[in-house]
Amino acid sequence: MSKQKNKVPLKTKLIVILLPMSIGLGVSLFVKYKILLPVSISNGYMEPTLKKGDTAYFNRFYRKSQLGVGDIVLVVSPLDPNSYVIARIIGKAGDSIWVQKRMVFRNGAILDPTLFPEPQTQLIALIPQGKTEHDDMKEVSVPEKSFFVLADNRENGVDSRTLGPIQESQIYAVLW
């Protein structure tokens, strides 16, 4: 006795193969372009954490209540809504922040220095006009629903010292 093979129609085979593949492709594209945001680092403002030329992935779905000191965020620039700034959160609403001789103070206490990775070399590139190697800053109180952000490379970075405190609504994504 020989067994008869049940023939499966070509249409059914295609559906069984192509449907899961197309669903998987759709989900992966949605995650890549709507949830995870790949950002090419175009400057050295966050060195040594994020180096120029690297790609960093930011999460667009986050809870504002979970943002904390030390988180790296992608912020819509208050000066130009078409440009973004990458910086580290240093202070939340109600905090007092100031910088003195490269030391960052938050509510009267020195912020943990390990929060800012030190560069491998102590050679500081050309410092922009109007800034110094230490770039001290007077005390600032962070308003409600705002954050104070600093670039890791404070000598060259653009951050809240220039832009002022960043509102919650200006935070676009958080580093994955």
Phi, psi and omega per residue, in radians:
M1 nan 2.314 3.099
S2 -1.876 2.537 3.133
K3 -1.475 2.495 3.074
Q4 -1.609 2.368 3.102
K5 -1.493 2.334 3.043
N6 -1.420 2.149 3.126
K7 -1.470 2.224 3.080
V8 -1.676 2.253 -3.126
P9 -1.067 2.605 3.136
L10 -1.019 -0.669 -3.135
K11 -1.053 -0.732 3.129
T12 -1.172 -0.720 3.099
K13 -1.057 -0.787 -3.141
L14 -1.102 -0.718 3.141
I15 -1.131 -0.768 -3.115
V16 -1.100 -0.586 -3.104
I17 -1.542 -0.866 -2.996
L18 -1.354 -0.560 -3.125
L19 -1.073 -0.927 3.107
P20 -1.093 -0.632 3.127
M21 -1.130 -0.746 -3.126
S22 -1.223 -0.635 3.075
I23 -1.126 -0.780 3.109
G24 -1.069 -0.750 3.110
L25 -1.115 -0.752 3.129
G26 -1.085 -0.767 3.133
V27 -1.143 -0.746 -3.127
S28 -1.146 -0.675 3.091
L29 -1.166 -0.682 3.104
F30 -1.083 -0.805 3.140
V31 -1.093 -0.767 -3.082
K32 -1.143 -0.720 -3.015
Y33 -1.769 -0.235 -3.128
K34 -2.020 -0.469 -3.122
I35 -1.863 -1.027 3.086
L36 -1.587 2.178 -3.113
L37 -1.915 1.913 3.094
P38 -1.337 2.249 -3.121
V39 -2.178 2.199 3.068
S40 -1.472 2.183 -3.105
I41 -1.359 2.031 -3.031
S42 -1.774 -0.064 -3.140
N43 -2.520 3.086 -3.098
G44 -1.774 0.416 -3.077
Y45 -1.138 -0.477 -3.103
M46 -1.902 0.269 3.120
E47 -1.186 2.504 0.110
P48 -1.559 -0.013 -3.108
T49 -1.103 -0.920 3.108
L50 -2.106 2.005 -3.077
K51 -1.557 2.619 3.104
K52 -1.009 2.288 3.139
G53 1.673 -0.278 3.105
D54 -1.316 2.931 3.014
T55 -2.033 2.254 3.103
A56 -2.007 2.563 -3.138
Y57 -1.893 2.204 -3.123
F58 -1.945 2.519 3.134
N59 -1.674 2.096 -3.120
R60 -1.464 -0.310 3.120
F61 -1.814 1.835 -3.115
Y62 -2.543 2.838 3.089
R63 -1.783 2.252 -3.119
K64 -1.081 -0.526 -3.139
S65 -1.209 -0.343 -3.126
Q66 -1.607 -0.076 3.103
L67 -1.204 2.336 -3.113
G68 -2.382 3.011 3.104
V69 -1.086 2.257 -3.131
G70 1.827 -0.312 3.115
D71 -1.216 2.431 3.087
I72 -1.672 2.234 -3.046
V73 -2.198 2.721 3.020
L74 -1.797 2.103 -3.000
V75 -2.073 2.400 3.009
V76 -1.280 2.201 -3.098
S77 -1.120 2.289 3.089
P78 -1.176 -0.371 -3.125
L79 -1.463 -0.553 -3.103
D80 -2.508 1.877 -3.088
P81 -1.126 -0.164 3.126
N82 -1.662 0.015 3.129
S83 -2.145 2.753 -3.079
Y84 -2.182 2.705 3.117
V85 -2.209 2.384 3.050
I86 -1.838 2.207 -3.117
A87 -2.683 2.987 -3.118
R88 -1.834 2.365 3.104
I89 -1.237 2.233 -3.138
I90 -1.962 -0.595 -3.109
G91 -2.481 2.591 3.096
K92 -1.904 3.107 -3.114
A93 -0.927 2.297 3.113
G94 1.590 -0.182 -3.139
D95 -1.369 2.653 2.996
S96 -1.873 2.225 -3.072
I97 -2.176 2.412 2.937
W98 -2.672 2.770 -3.122
V99 -2.136 2.315 3.122
Q100 -2.516 2.071 3.132
K101 0.899 0.927 3.120
R102 1.160 -0.016 3.095
M103 -1.644 2.322 -3.139
V104 -1.778 2.234 -3.135
F105 -1.909 2.326 3.097
R106 -2.228 2.042 -3.129
N107 0.940 0.710 3.068
G108 1.494 -0.133 -3.131
A109 -1.965 2.546 3.103
I110 -1.210 2.280 3.101
L111 -1.202 2.499 -3.121
D112 -0.895 2.062 -3.093
P113 -1.107 -0.383 3.121
T114 -1.244 -0.206 3.088
L115 -1.145 -0.526 3.105
F116 -1.908 1.773 3.120
P117 -1.056 2.383 3.131
E118 -1.447 2.495 3.101
P119 -1.143 2.724 -3.135
Q120 -1.131 -0.603 3.111
T121 -1.983 2.662 3.116
Q122 -1.624 0.139 3.100
L123 -1.311 2.092 3.141
I124 -1.679 2.249 3.119
A125 -1.115 3.068 3.138
L126 -0.890 2.119 -3.094
I127 -1.470 2.285 -3.122
P128 -1.027 2.672 -3.130
Q129 -1.070 2.394 3.128
G130 1.610 -0.090 3.111
K131 -2.059 2.737 3.081
T132 -2.119 3.025 3.137
E133 -1.065 -0.608 -3.111
H134 -1.606 -0.582 3.087
D135 0.790 1.103 3.115
D136 -1.108 2.683 -3.126
M137 -2.438 2.402 3.112
K138 -1.245 2.867 -3.107
E139 -1.109 2.370 3.123
V140 -2.253 2.380 3.068
S141 -1.714 2.262 -3.092
V142 -1.432 2.121 -3.121
P143 -1.223 2.969 3.107
E144 -1.033 2.572 3.121
K145 0.937 0.647 3.140
S146 -2.406 2.882 3.093
F147 -2.339 2.666 3.013
F148 -1.886 2.172 -3.099
V149 -2.090 2.563 3.076
L150 -2.288 2.527 3.021
A151 -1.373 2.567 3.112
D152 -1.094 -0.654 3.094
N153 -1.623 1.391 -2.979
R154 -1.140 -0.442 -3.129
E155 -1.179 -0.565 -3.066
N156 -2.001 -0.244 -3.006
G157 -1.323 2.759 3.022
V158 -1.816 2.218 -3.065
D159 -2.723 -2.799 -3.065
S160 -1.157 -0.294 3.071
R161 -1.160 -0.536 3.128
T162 -1.693 -0.754 -3.013
L163 -1.571 -0.273 -3.046
G164 1.490 3.062 3.119
P165 -1.023 2.519 -3.094
I166 -1.701 2.264 3.116
Q167 -1.320 2.677 3.122
E168 -0.924 -0.689 -3.078
S169 -1.179 -0.296 -3.134
Q170 -1.528 -0.185 3.104
I171 -1.398 2.096 -3.033
Y172 -1.653 -0.648 -3.094
A173 -2.834 2.880 -3.132
V174 -2.103 2.484 3.130
L175 -1.022 2.319 -3.082
W176 -1.128 nan nan
